[in-house]
């Protein structure tokens, strides 16, 4: 979970929809989560969501690929049904793995295309979806990949 989500939640009651290509299994029990190693990604995600809710945030977690217009339309409709109108978007998508921070001479067309999926095509999908909504902002977050 991002520092951004925690910062927003700490400022007062907010409604947050957190989207990712994948989400932890919603059927995991609290006991199963507690049995995971402290550094396990699933446990860390659940603990971060719990921390947001402790701050008073209403949190909705959804799986959707930001570059998939149909999946995002469905996600936006679910968000609006459960949390109300979308007031703003922070687009922090990216494909992070061992190939993300390679030397420029090692960059491949396939890796570049994966990065474009979330960043470029995802931005185009958000632009399309926000045309009919009254969102006050859409913040596009960059990464450190260009600096490394």
C-alpha positions as CSV (number, residue, x, y, z in Angstrom):
1,X,0.0,0.0,0.0
2,X,1.3,3.4,-0.8
3,X,2.5,6.2,1.4
4,X,0.0,8.3,-0.6
5,X,-3.0,6.2,0.6
6,X,-1.8,6.4,4.2
7,X,-1.3,10.2,3.9
8,X,-4.8,10.7,2.5
9,X,-6.4,8.5,5.2
10,X,-4.6,10.3,8.0
11,X,-6.1,13.7,6.9
12,X,-9.6,12.7,7.9
13,X,-12.5,10.5,6.7
14,X,-11.9,9.6,3.0
15,X,-13.3,7.1,0.6
16,X,-10.5,5.2,-1.1
17,X,-10.7,2.7,-4.0
18,X,-7.5,0.8,-4.4
19,X,-7.1,-0.9,-7.8
20,X,-4.4,-3.4,-8.8
21,X,-4.1,-6.1,-11.5
22,X,-4.3,-8.6,-8.7
23,X,-5.7,-8.6,-5.2
24,X,-5.2,-11.0,-2.2
25,X,-7.7,-13.8,-1.9
26,X,-10.7,-12.2,-0.1
27,X,-11.6,-15.6,1.4
28,X,-8.5,-15.7,3.6
29,X,-9.3,-15.8,7.3
30,X,-7.7,-13.5,9.8
31,X,-6.0,-16.5,11.3
32,X,-4.6,-17.5,7.9
33,X,-3.3,-14.0,7.4
34,X,-1.7,-14.0,10.8
35,X,0.1,-17.2,10.0
36,X,1.9,-15.7,7.1
37,X,5.4,-14.3,7.5
38,X,5.4,-10.6,8.5
39,X,7.1,-9.8,5.1
40,X,4.7,-11.8,3.0
41,X,3.1,-9.5,0.4
42,X,-0.5,-10.7,1.2
43,X,0.0,-10.0,4.9
44,X,1.5,-6.6,4.3
45,X,-1.4,-5.7,2.0
46,X,-4.0,-6.7,4.6
47,X,-2.2,-4.9,7.4
48,X,-2.0,-1.7,5.2
49,X,-5.7,-1.8,4.4
50,X,-6.5,-2.4,8.1
51,X,-4.3,0.7,9.0
52,X,-6.2,2.8,6.5
53,X,-9.5,1.7,8.0
54,X,-8.2,2.5,11.5
55,X,-7.7,6.1,10.3
56,X,-11.4,6.2,9.4
57,X,-11.1,5.6,5.7
58,X,-13.7,3.6,3.8
59,X,-11.5,1.3,1.7
60,X,-12.6,-0.7,-1.4
61,X,-10.1,-3.1,-3.0
62,X,-10.6,-4.1,-6.6
63,X,-8.8,-6.1,-9.3
64,X,-8.6,-4.4,-12.7
65,X,-6.0,-3.8,-15.4
66,X,-6.0,0.0,-15.9
67,X,-5.2,-0.5,-19.6
68,X,-8.4,-2.6,-20.1
69,X,-11.2,-0.1,-20.8
70,X,-14.0,-2.7,-20.1
71,X,-12.6,-3.8,-16.8
72,X,-12.0,-0.2,-15.7
73,X,-15.6,0.8,-16.6
74,X,-16.9,-2.1,-14.5
75,X,-14.5,-1.1,-11.6
76,X,-15.6,2.6,-11.8
77,X,-19.3,1.5,-11.7
78,X,-18.6,-0.7,-8.7
79,X,-16.8,2.2,-7.0
80,X,-19.6,4.6,-7.6
81,X,-22.2,2.1,-6.4
82,X,-20.3,1.6,-3.1
83,X,-18.4,4.8,-2.4
84,X,-20.3,7.4,-4.4
85,X,-19.0,9.7,-7.2
86,X,-15.3,9.5,-8.1
87,X,-13.8,12.8,-7.0
88,X,-10.2,12.2,-8.1
89,X,-7.7,9.7,-9.4
90,X,-4.1,9.1,-8.5
91,X,-2.7,6.9,-11.3
92,X,0.3,5.1,-9.8
93,X,0.4,2.1,-12.1
94,X,3.5,0.4,-13.3
95,X,5.0,-3.0,-13.9
96,X,7.6,-3.6,-11.2
97,X,9.9,-6.7,-11.4
98,X,13.5,-7.6,-11.9
99,X,13.5,-6.3,-15.5
100,X,12.1,-2.9,-14.6
101,X,15.4,-1.4,-13.6
102,X,17.7,-2.7,-16.3
103,X,20.3,-0.8,-18.1
104,X,19.1,1.0,-21.2
105,X,21.3,-1.2,-23.4
106,X,19.5,-4.3,-22.0
107,X,16.0,-2.9,-22.5
108,X,13.8,-5.1,-24.7
109,X,10.7,-4.2,-26.8
110,X,8.7,-6.6,-24.7
111,X,9.7,-4.9,-21.4
112,X,9.0,-1.5,-22.8
113,X,5.6,-2.6,-24.0
114,X,4.8,-3.9,-20.5
115,X,5.6,-0.5,-19.1
116,X,3.5,1.2,-21.7
117,X,0.5,-0.9,-20.8
118,X,0.0,0.5,-17.4
119,X,1.5,4.0,-17.8
120,X,0.5,5.1,-21.3
121,X,-2.5,3.0,-22.3
122,X,-3.8,3.1,-18.7
123,X,-3.7,6.9,-18.8
124,X,-5.6,6.9,-22.1
125,X,-8.3,4.6,-20.5
126,X,-8.6,6.9,-17.5
127,X,-8.9,10.0,-19.7
128,X,-11.7,8.3,-21.6
129,X,-13.6,7.2,-18.4
130,X,-13.1,10.6,-16.7
131,X,-14.7,12.5,-19.6
132,X,-18.2,11.6,-18.3
133,X,-17.4,12.0,-14.6
134,X,-17.0,15.1,-12.4
135,X,-13.6,14.2,-11.0
136,X,-11.7,17.3,-9.8
137,X,-8.3,15.9,-10.6
138,X,-6.2,13.0,-12.2
139,X,-2.7,12.9,-10.9
140,X,-0.2,10.9,-13.0
141,X,2.6,9.5,-10.8
142,X,6.0,8.7,-12.4
143,X,8.6,6.2,-11.2
144,X,12.2,6.3,-10.5
145,X,13.0,4.0,-13.4
146,X,13.9,6.8,-15.6
147,X,16.5,8.0,-13.1
148,X,18.2,4.7,-12.5
